């Protein structure tokens, strides 16, 4: 989002493998000890949670959070936050990071992941982007689908979701944001 709206920013790394997210200083701006967090020094505001950050940036920039479509954007953004992200995150835990530890978990979240792909595909058959125009709902959802290789569902099987993914993956800001840490990371192809 920061690349899309062309705001200047500085990255401060938080080494979660070292437990830095549990420090008193970090918990003062992120009570759940989670990333991402932003601090807007000009407006003296700090925010945690991706959805809140995207809404804030959309409001102050006037971009990708359009008043006329705000109800649709909010629905699809909340859908990502409450369903797409958490369920695909669980799928990652059982299927990608810890395969073989729980057949029940692997089966359950694989089925849910397939349903998410189907539901997104059906929405994108009717709409170019999740909420009409490209918005913070797409910005929030794209990174989860960008892990499609981990999901083993076959993004190619979903025509409209694939079209949406390809179009977003070609955006200059998305390409730059994907390799934010300058590790030569490329967006996975379909």
Helices and strands as residue ranges (DSSP letters): H 2-5, G 16-18, G 20-22, H 24-27, E 37-40, E 45-48, H 50-61, G 67-69, H 70-79, I 80-84, H 85-91, I 92-97, H 103-126, H 136-145, H 148-151, G 155-157, H 159-169, H 172-178
